[in-house]
Amino acid sequence: MLNGVPFNGAKFGQINGGAELRKKLSQIEAEIEELAEIVERCRKVILIAKSAIIAGGVLVLANIVGVIRFDSTAMIGAIAAVIGGTVIFGSNTSTLKQTISAMEAAKVRRAELIGS
């Protein structure tokens, strides 16, 4: 460096801007990784919710058809599983969509920074 100017001819602000660019890129990468983890958790919870809906529905159907002896406690539990599974499924599905949108927006920001 000679009088604040590197030997390659770049100005000092450009060198410092490169460090800032790397910092921003690493922040965006961390954000994308965090969002990917949230997406994975949502998918797991959605799978569990679907399982609860199916299990509850099968138990309700088995009670109605008479495959198993009618038990009011089991019927209430089965109905609760169907309703609870439906609520959890809907909530996590909307969270999944919002998270995927945020992740795609972060990827666009990353691409813009790389392209600049």
C-alpha positions as protocol buffer text, in pm:
chain_id: "A"
residue {
  index: 1
  type: MET
  ca { x: 0 y: 0 z: 0 }
}
residue {
  index: 2
  type: LEU
  ca { x: 139 y: 338 z: -98 }
}
residue {
  index: 3
  type: ASN
  ca { x: -23 y: 654 z: 44 }
}
residue {
  index: 4
  type: GLY
  ca { x: -350 y: 468 z: 114 }
}
residue {
  index: 5
  type: VAL
  ca { x: -365 y: 315 z: -234 }
}
residue {
  index: 6
  type: PRO
  ca { x: -294 y: -59 z: -277 }
}
residue {
  index: 7
  type: PHE
  ca { x: -39 y: -160 z: -540 }
}
residue {
  index: 8
  type: ASN
  ca { x: -304 y: -315 z: -766 }
}
residue {
  index: 9
  type: GLY
  ca { x: -453 y: 29 z: -825 }
}
residue {
  index: 10
  type: ALA
  ca { x: -777 y: -26 z: -633 }
}
residue {
  index: 11
  type: LYS
  ca { x: -887 y: 251 z: -403 }
}
residue {
  index: 12
  type: PHE
  ca { x: -895 y: 190 z: -30 }
}
residue {
  index: 13
  type: GLY
  ca { x: -1275 y: 214 z: -16 }
}
residue {
  index: 14
  type: GLN
  ca { x: -1307 y: -71 z: -267 }
}
residue {
  index: 15
  type: ILE
  ca { x: -1092 y: -298 z: -52 }
}
residue {
  index: 16
  type: ASN
  ca { x: -1293 y: -212 z: 259 }
}
residue {
  index: 17
  type: GLY
  ca { x: -1618 y: -259 z: 61 }
}
residue {
  index: 18
  type: GLY
  ca { x: -1507 y: -610 z: -28 }
}
residue {
  index: 19
  type: ALA
  ca { x: -1485 y: -700 z: 340 }
}
residue {
  index: 20
  type: GLU
  ca { x: -1827 y: -548 z: 396 }
}
residue {
  index: 21
  type: LEU
  ca { x: -1964 y: -745 z: 100 }
}
residue {
  index: 22
  type: ARG
  ca { x: -1824 y: -1070 z: 243 }
}
residue {
  index: 23
  type: LYS
  ca { x: -1981 y: -986 z: 580 }
}
residue {
  index: 24
  type: LYS
  ca { x: -2322 y: -924 z: 420 }
}
residue {
  index: 25
  type: LEU
  ca { x: -2293 y: -1244 z: 217 }
}
residue {
  index: 26
  type: SER
  ca { x: -2209 y: -1448 z: 526 }
}
residue {
  index: 27
  type: GLN
  ca { x: -2507 y: -1294 z: 710 }
}
residue {
  index: 28
  type: ILE
  ca { x: -2738 y: -1384 z: 423 }
}
residue {
  index: 29
  type: GLU
  ca { x: -2594 y: -1737 z: 408 }
}
residue {
  index: 30
  type: ALA
  ca { x: -2658 y: -1777 z: 783 }
}
residue {
  index: 31
  type: GLU
  ca { x: -3014 y: -1652 z: 733 }
}
residue {
  index: 32
  type: ILE
  ca { x: -3071 y: -1900 z: 449 }
}
residue {
  index: 33
  type: GLU
  ca { x: -2939 y: -2187 z: 663 }
}
residue {
  index: 34
  type: GLU
  ca { x: -3164 y: -2086 z: 954 }
}
residue {
  index: 35
  type: LEU
  ca { x: -3466 y: -2067 z: 724 }
}
residue {
  index: 36
  type: ALA
  ca { x: -3381 y: -2408 z: 577 }
}
residue {
  index: 37
  type: GLU
  ca { x: -3383 y: -2555 z: 930 }
}
residue {
  index: 38
  type: ILE
  ca { x: -3724 y: -2398 z: 994 }
}
residue {
  index: 39
  type: VAL
  ca { x: -3854 y: -2547 z: 667 }
}
residue {
  index: 40
  type: GLU
  ca { x: -3731 y: -2891 z: 772 }
}
residue {
  index: 41
  type: ARG
  ca { x: -3896 y: -2861 z: 1116 }
}
residue {
  index: 42
  type: CYS
  ca { x: -4224 y: -2751 z: 955 }
}
residue {
  index: 43
  type: ARG
  ca { x: -4217 y: -3052 z: 723 }
}
residue {
  index: 44
  type: LYS
  ca { x: -4163 y: -3287 z: 1017 }
}
residue {
  index: 45
  type: VAL
  ca { x: -4448 y: -3131 z: 1215 }
}
residue {
  index: 46
  type: ILE
  ca { x: -4675 y: -3146 z: 910 }
}
residue {
  index: 47
  type: LEU
  ca { x: -4599 y: -3517 z: 877 }
}
residue {
  index: 48
  type: ILE
  ca { x: -4683 y: -3573 z: 1245 }
}
residue {
  index: 49
  type: ALA
  ca { x: -5005 y: -3371 z: 1206 }
}
residue {
  index: 50
  type: LYS
  ca { x: -5108 y: -3581 z: 906 }
}
residue {
  index: 51
  type: SER
  ca { x: -5039 y: -3896 z: 1108 }
}
residue {
  index: 52
  type: ALA
  ca { x: -5257 y: -3767 z: 1393 }
}
residue {
  index: 53
  type: ILE
  ca { x: -5540 y: -3686 z: 1151 }
}
residue {
  index: 54
  type: ILE
  ca { x: -5522 y: -4033 z: 996 }
}
residue {
  index: 55
  type: ALA
  ca { x: -5496 y: -4213 z: 1331 }
}
residue {
  index: 56
  type: GLY
  ca { x: -5786 y: -4016 z: 1475 }
}
residue {
  index: 57
  type: GLY
  ca { x: -5997 y: -4073 z: 1163 }
}
residue {
  index: 58
  type: VAL
  ca { x: -5929 y: -4447 z: 1166 }
}
residue {
  index: 59
  type: LEU
  ca { x: -6021 y: -4467 z: 1535 }
}
residue {
  index: 60
  type: VAL
  ca { x: -6345 y: -4271 z: 1479 }
}
residue {
  index: 61
  type: LEU
  ca { x: -6433 y: -4493 z: 1184 }
}
residue {
  index: 62
  type: ALA
  ca { x: -6353 y: -4810 z: 1382 }
}
residue {
  index: 63
  type: ASN
  ca { x: -6578 y: -4689 z: 1665 }
}
residue {
  index: 64
  type: ILE
  ca { x: -6865 y: -4607 z: 1429 }
}
residue {
  index: 65
  type: VAL
  ca { x: -6842 y: -4930 z: 1228 }
}
residue {
  index: 66
  type: GLY
  ca { x: -6811 y: -5136 z: 1543 }
}
residue {
  index: 67
  type: VAL
  ca { x: -6471 y: -5290 z: 1475 }
}
residue {
  index: 68
  type: ILE
  ca { x: -6378 y: -5193 z: 1829 }
}
residue {
  index: 69
  type: ARG
  ca { x: -6609 y: -5166 z: 2126 }
}
residue {
  index: 70
  type: PHE
  ca { x: -6744 y: -4812 z: 2164 }
}
residue {
  index: 71
  type: ASP
  ca { x: -6554 y: -4613 z: 2421 }
}
residue {
  index: 72
  type: SER
  ca { x: -6648 y: -4250 z: 2475 }
}
residue {
  index: 73
  type: THR
  ca { x: -6300 y: -4159 z: 2597 }
}
residue {
  index: 74
  type: ALA
  ca { x: -6139 y: -4310 z: 2286 }
}
residue {
  index: 75
  type: MET
  ca { x: -6392 y: -4133 z: 2064 }
}
residue {
  index: 76
  type: ILE
  ca { x: -6322 y: -3795 z: 2227 }
}
residue {
  index: 77
  type: GLY
  ca { x: -5948 y: -3857 z: 2194 }
}
residue {
  index: 78
  type: ALA
  ca { x: -5988 y: -3954 z: 1828 }
}
residue {
  index: 79
  type: ILE
  ca { x: -6193 y: -3644 z: 1751 }
}
residue {
  index: 80
  type: ALA
  ca { x: -5939 y: -3428 z: 1937 }
}
residue {
  index: 81
  type: ALA
  ca { x: -5659 y: -3587 z: 1732 }
}
residue {
  index: 82
  type: VAL
  ca { x: -5839 y: -3506 z: 1406 }
}
residue {
  index: 83
  type: ILE
  ca { x: -5915 y: -3147 z: 1507 }
}
residue {
  index: 84
  type: GLY
  ca { x: -5573 y: -3085 z: 1664 }
}
residue {
  index: 85
  type: GLY
  ca { x: -5393 y: -3242 z: 1369 }
}
residue {
  index: 86
  type: THR
  ca { x: -5591 y: -3026 z: 1129 }
}
residue {
  index: 87
  type: VAL
  ca { x: -5507 y: -2707 z: 1320 }
}
residue {
  index: 88
  type: ILE
  ca { x: -5138 y: -2793 z: 1345 }
}
residue {
  index: 89
  type: PHE
  ca { x: -5128 y: -2895 z: 979 }
}
residue {
  index: 90
  type: GLY
  ca { x: -5282 y: -2565 z: 867 }
}
residue {
  index: 91
  type: SER
  ca { x: -5063 y: -2353 z: 1091 }
}
residue {
  index: 92
  type: ASN
  ca { x: -4739 y: -2520 z: 985 }
}
residue {
  index: 93
  type: THR
  ca { x: -4837 y: -2519 z: 619 }
}
residue {
  index: 94
  type: SER
  ca { x: -4876 y: -2140 z: 623 }
}
residue {
  index: 95
  type: THR
  ca { x: -4551 y: -2104 z: 820 }
}
residue {
  index: 96
  type: LEU
  ca { x: -4378 y: -2326 z: 565 }
}
residue {
  index: 97
  type: LYS
  ca { x: -4501 y: -2112 z: 275 }
}
residue {
  index: 98
  type: GLN
  ca { x: -4390 y: -1789 z: 446 }
}
residue {
  index: 99
  type: THR
  ca { x: -4050 y: -1936 z: 530 }
}
residue {
  index: 100
  type: ILE
  ca { x: -3994 y: -2059 z: 176 }
}
residue {
  index: 101
  type: SER
  ca { x: -4082 y: -1710 z: 46 }
}
residue {
  index: 102
  type: ALA
  ca { x: -3837 y: -1550 z: 289 }
}
residue {
  index: 103
  type: MET
  ca { x: -3568 y: -1799 z: 190 }
}
residue {
  index: 104
  type: GLU
  ca { x: -3617 y: -1727 z: -180 }
}
residue {
  index: 105
  type: ALA
  ca { x: -3601 y: -1353 z: -110 }
}
residue {
  index: 106
  type: ALA
  ca { x: -3272 y: -1405 z: 77 }
}
residue {
  index: 107
  type: LYS
  ca { x: -3137 y: -1606 z: -217 }
}
residue {
  index: 108
  type: VAL
  ca { x: -3230 y: -1319 z: -451 }
}
residue {
  index: 109
  type: ARG
  ca { x: -3050 y: -1071 z: -223 }
}
residue {
  index: 110
  type: ARG
  ca { x: -2746 y: -1300 z: -219 }
}
residue {
  index: 111
  type: ALA
  ca { x: -2750 y: -1325 z: -600 }
}
residue {
  index: 112
  type: GLU
  ca { x: -2773 y: -945 z: -629 }
}
residue {
  index: 113
  type: LEU
  ca { x: -2475 y: -900 z: -398 }
}
residue {
  index: 114
  type: ILE
  ca { x: -2272 y: -1157 z: -588 }
}
residue {
  index: 115
  type: GLY
  ca { x: -2364 y: -999 z: -919 }
}
residue {
  index: 116
  type: SER
  ca { x: -2269 y: -648 z: -806 }
}
